Amino acid sequence: MSEPFDARPVSLVPDTVTAAFFDVDNTIVRGASSFHMARGLHRRGFFKARDIARFAVHTARYVTMGENAEAIDRLRERALELISGHSVDDVTAVAEQVYDEVLHDRIYPGTKALLDAHVAAGHQVWLVTASPVEIGDLLARRLGATGCIGTCAEHRAGVYTGRLVGDLMHGRAKADAVRTLAAREGVDLGRSYAYGDSANDVAILSAVGHPVAINPDGHLRRHARAAGWTTHEFRDRRRTARRGASVASAAGLAWGLGLAARAARRAYRGPAADV
């Protein structure tokens, strides 16, 4: 069933064993959060326009090839080439500015109302995103959530190395991370909620007792309808066509993975810089 723009959760039982897991891009934030972050870094001279253009080519290939492991690995490598070398402090400072300048105004009020209701009920609220954990942590803090599960870029002495710690927080990796967190935090997944917008979120939505599709793409909409999942449409009617949304999301994913890279190339010209 599809709810109107200003939909609110009908009822949430207050307890401490329920959690709510929110995807970020196109679920909480309109568009790709990492794309806006990358633009903010570019405007501040962290990397050049040709770096973004070169990466866009690999993003297009990713969208064309689909989400197979080889395409994702190639995209990850290109993204990490972009970000290697910036300091964590510098990137975090820019992230704070980008939130105030851009992201704050791109948060869906309907999704924010759902998140607030979970917080009010005493539930743990986690953002689960393929974007860098630094962006997710910032959004979680600003929105009053418990924390973030995101993609982790390695850093040494406060400078990004251009490598990942673990895998992309994407697809089934999200569901695996949620199960691990639930075991650690004593969360009852059968009583928990998950919110996502795309076919990539089917795994995490299937891991909880209360899956909810928000602003779903065509595949997720069909899956949700067949499975009897609740659907919320919080997009402006003029934006529901989502033309180019998959490209923007893929670009955001990758540029975000590389959120921290190009200065590291300057800082790590020694043996440790084998990106």
C-alpha positions as CSV (number, residue, x, y, z in Angstrom):
1,M,0.0,0.0,0.0
2,S,1.2,3.5,-0.8
3,E,1.0,6.3,1.7
4,P,0.6,10.0,1.1
5,F,3.5,12.4,1.3
6,D,2.9,13.3,5.0
7,A,2.4,9.8,6.1
8,R,3.3,9.0,9.7
9,P,3.9,5.6,11.3
10,V,0.5,4.3,12.6
11,S,1.9,2.8,15.8
12,L,5.3,1.9,17.2
13,V,5.6,-0.2,20.4
14,P,8.2,1.4,22.7
15,D,11.0,-1.1,23.6
16,T,14.7,-1.5,23.7
17,V,15.0,-4.6,21.5
18,T,13.6,-3.1,18.3
19,A,15.8,-1.3,15.8
20,A,15.1,0.6,12.6
21,F,17.6,0.5,9.7
22,F,17.5,3.3,7.1
23,D,19.2,3.3,3.7
24,V,20.4,6.9,3.0
25,D,20.4,7.8,-0.7
26,N,16.9,8.4,-2.1
27,T,15.5,7.1,1.2
28,I,16.5,9.8,3.6
29,V,18.3,12.2,1.3
30,R,17.0,13.1,-2.2
31,G,19.7,12.0,-4.6
32,A,23.2,10.7,-3.7
33,S,24.7,12.2,-0.6
34,S,28.2,11.3,-1.7
35,F,27.7,13.1,-5.0
36,H,26.9,16.3,-3.1
37,M,29.9,15.7,-0.9
38,A,32.2,15.2,-3.9
39,R,30.9,18.4,-5.4
40,G,31.7,20.2,-2.1
41,L,35.2,18.8,-2.1
42,H,35.7,19.8,-5.7
43,R,34.7,23.3,-5.1
44,R,37.3,23.5,-2.3
45,G,40.0,22.2,-4.5
46,F,40.4,18.7,-3.2
47,F,40.4,17.3,-6.8
48,K,39.9,18.6,-10.3
49,A,37.0,18.4,-12.8
50,R,39.0,16.0,-15.0
51,D,39.1,13.5,-12.1
52,I,35.4,13.6,-11.8
53,A,35.0,13.3,-15.6
54,R,37.3,10.3,-15.7
55,F,35.5,8.6,-12.9
56,A,32.1,9.3,-14.6
57,V,33.2,7.1,-17.4
58,H,33.7,4.2,-15.0
59,T,30.4,4.9,-13.4
60,A,28.6,4.7,-16.7
61,R,30.2,1.3,-17.3
62,Y,29.1,0.2,-13.8
63,V,25.5,1.2,-14.6
64,T,25.6,-0.6,-18.0
65,M,27.2,-3.8,-16.7
66,G,25.0,-4.0,-13.7
67,E,26.0,-4.9,-10.1
68,N,28.3,-7.8,-10.6
69,A,31.4,-8.2,-8.4
70,E,33.8,-7.3,-11.2
71,A,32.1,-4.0,-12.0
72,I,31.9,-3.0,-8.3
73,D,35.5,-3.8,-7.7
74,R,36.6,-1.7,-10.7
75,L,34.4,1.2,-9.6
76,R,35.8,1.0,-6.1
77,E,39.4,1.1,-7.4
78,R,38.7,4.2,-9.4
79,A,36.9,5.9,-6.5
80,L,39.8,5.2,-4.1
81,E,42.2,6.7,-6.6
82,L,40.2,9.9,-6.4
83,I,40.3,10.2,-2.6
84,S,43.6,8.8,-1.5
85,G,45.5,11.4,0.6
86,H,43.2,13.8,2.2
87,S,43.1,14.0,6.0
88,V,40.1,12.7,7.9
89,D,39.8,16.1,9.7
90,D,39.6,18.0,6.5
91,V,37.0,15.7,4.9
92,T,34.9,15.8,8.1
93,A,35.0,19.6,8.2
94,V,33.8,19.8,4.6
95,A,31.1,17.2,5.3
96,E,29.7,19.4,8.1
97,Q,29.6,22.4,5.7
98,V,28.0,20.3,2.9
99,Y,25.3,19.2,5.3
100,D,24.4,22.8,6.3
101,E,24.6,24.0,2.7
102,V,22.9,21.2,0.8
103,L,21.9,18.0,2.5
104,H,19.8,19.5,5.2
105,D,17.4,20.8,2.6
106,R,17.3,17.5,0.7
107,I,16.0,15.3,3.6
108,Y,12.6,13.9,2.9
109,P,10.2,15.2,5.7
110,G,8.2,11.9,5.5
111,T,11.3,9.8,6.1
112,K,12.4,12.1,8.9
113,A,9.1,11.7,10.6
114,L,9.4,7.9,10.5
115,L,13.0,8.2,11.9
116,D,11.8,10.6,14.7
117,A,9.0,8.2,15.6
118,H,11.5,5.3,16.1
119,V,13.7,7.5,18.2
120,A,10.7,8.6,20.3
121,A,9.8,5.0,20.9
122,G,13.3,4.2,22.3
123,H,14.3,2.1,19.3
124,Q,17.9,2.0,18.1
125,V,18.1,3.8,14.7
126,W,20.9,3.0,12.3
127,L,21.8,4.4,8.9
128,V,23.1,1.6,6.6
129,T,24.8,3.0,3.5
130,A,27.3,2.3,0.8
131,S,28.6,5.8,1.2
132,P,31.6,6.4,3.4
133,V,30.9,6.0,7.1
134,E,32.1,9.5,7.7
135,I,29.1,10.8,5.8
136,G,26.8,8.3,7.5
137,D,28.1,9.2,11.0
138,L,27.5,12.9,10.3
139,L,23.9,12.3,9.1
140,A,23.2,10.0,12.0
141,R,24.4,12.6,14.5
142,R,22.5,15.5,12.9
143,L,19.3,13.4,12.6
144,G,19.5,12.0,16.2
145,A,20.1,8.4,15.1
146,T,22.1,5.8,17.1
147,G,24.8,5.5,14.5
148,C,25.8,4.4,11.1
149,I,27.0,1.2,9.3
150,G,28.9,2.4,6.2
151,T,31.8,1.8,3.9
152,C,35.1,2.3,5.7
153,A,38.1,3.8,4.0
154,E,41.4,3.0,5.6
155,H,43.4,5.9,7.1
156,R,46.8,6.1,8.8
157,A,48.0,8.9,11.0
158,G,44.7,10.7,10.1
159,V,45.2,10.5,6.3
160,Y,43.3,8.3,3.9
161,T,45.4,5.6,2.2
162,G,43.2,4.8,-0.8
163,R,42.2,1.4,0.5
164,L,39.0,0.0,2.0
165,V,38.6,-1.7,5.3
166,G,36.4,-4.7,4.5
167,D,34.0,-4.6,1.6
168,L,31.5,-2.1,0.2
169,M,28.4,-1.8,2.4
170,H,26.2,-2.7,-0.5
171,G,23.5,-5.3,-1.2
172,R,23.9,-8.5,0.8
173,A,26.7,-6.9,2.8
174,K,24.2,-4.6,4.4
175,A,22.0,-7.5,5.5
176,D,25.1,-9.4,6.9
177,A,26.2,-6.3,8.8
178,V,22.7,-5.8,10.3
179,R,22.6,-9.4,11.5
180,T,26.0,-9.0,13.1
181,L,24.9,-5.8,14.8
182,A,21.7,-7.4,16.0
183,A,23.6,-10.2,17.7
184,R,26.0,-7.8,19.3
185,E,23.3,-5.3,20.5
186,G,20.6,-7.7,21.5
187,V,18.3,-6.5,18.7
188,D,15.3,-8.7,17.8
189,L,15.2,-8.5,14.0
190,G,11.8,-10.0,13.9
191,R,10.4,-6.9,15.6
192,S,12.7,-4.5,13.7
193,Y,12.2,-2.3,10.7
194,A,14.2,-1.6,7.6
195,Y,13.6,1.2,5.0
196,G,15.1,1.3,1.5
197,D,14.5,2.6,-2.0
198,S,16.0,0.1,-4.5
199,A,16.4,-3.5,-5.6
200,N,19.8,-3.4,-3.8
201,D,17.9,-3.1,-0.5
202,V,15.8,-6.3,-0.9
203,A,18.4,-8.3,1.2
204,I,18.3,-5.9,4.2
205,L,14.5,-5.4,3.9
206,S,14.1,-9.2,3.9
207,A,16.2,-9.5,7.1
208,V,13.6,-7.8,9.4
209,G,10.0,-8.4,10.4
210,H,8.8,-5.0,9.1
211,P,10.3,-4.1,5.7
212,V,9.2,-0.8,4.2
213,A,9.9,0.5,0.7
214,I,10.4,4.2,0.4
215,N,10.4,6.0,-3.0
216,P,11.0,2.5,-4.5
217,D,12.5,1.9,-8.0
218,G,10.5,-0.3,-10.3
219,H,12.0,-3.6,-9.2
220,L,11.5,-2.9,-5.5
221,R,8.0,-1.6,-6.1
222,R,7.1,-4.9,-7.8
223,H,8.8,-7.0,-5.2
224,A,7.1,-5.0,-2.4
225,R,3.7,-5.5,-4.0
226,A,4.2,-9.2,-4.4
227,A,5.5,-9.6,-0.8
228,G,2.9,-7.4,0.8
229,W,5.4,-4.9,2.1
230,T,4.3,-1.3,3.0
231,T,5.4,1.4,0.5
232,H,5.7,5.1,1.1
233,E,6.1,7.6,-1.7
234,F,7.7,10.8,-0.3
235,R,9.0,12.3,-3.5
236,D,7.6,15.4,-5.1
237,R,5.3,14.2,-7.9
238,R,7.4,16.1,-10.4
239,R,10.4,13.9,-9.4
240,T,8.9,10.5,-9.4
241,A,10.1,9.6,-12.9
242,R,13.6,9.2,-11.4
243,R,15.3,9.8,-14.7
244,G,19.0,9.3,-14.2
245,A,18.6,8.4,-10.6
246,S,20.5,5.1,-11.0
247,V,23.4,6.9,-12.6
248,A,23.5,9.6,-9.8
249,S,23.4,6.9,-7.1
250,A,26.2,4.9,-8.7
251,A,28.2,8.1,-9.1
252,G,27.6,9.1,-5.5
253,L,28.5,5.7,-4.3
254,A,31.8,5.7,-6.0
255,W,32.7,9.3,-5.5
256,G,31.8,8.9,-1.9
257,L,34.1,5.9,-1.5
258,G,36.7,8.1,-2.8
259,L,35.7,10.9,-0.6
260,A,39.1,11.0,0.9
261,A,41.6,10.4,-1.8
262,R,43.6,12.7,-3.9
263,A,45.6,14.5,-1.2
264,A,46.7,11.1,0.1
265,R,48.6,10.7,-3.1
266,R,50.7,13.7,-2.1
267,A,51.1,12.6,1.5
268,Y,51.8,9.0,0.6
269,R,54.4,9.0,-2.2
270,G,56.4,6.3,-0.3
271,P,56.0,2.5,-0.3
272,A,52.9,2.7,1.8
273,A,51.0,4.4,-1.1
274,D,50.5,1.3,-3.3
275,V,46.9,2.1,-4.1
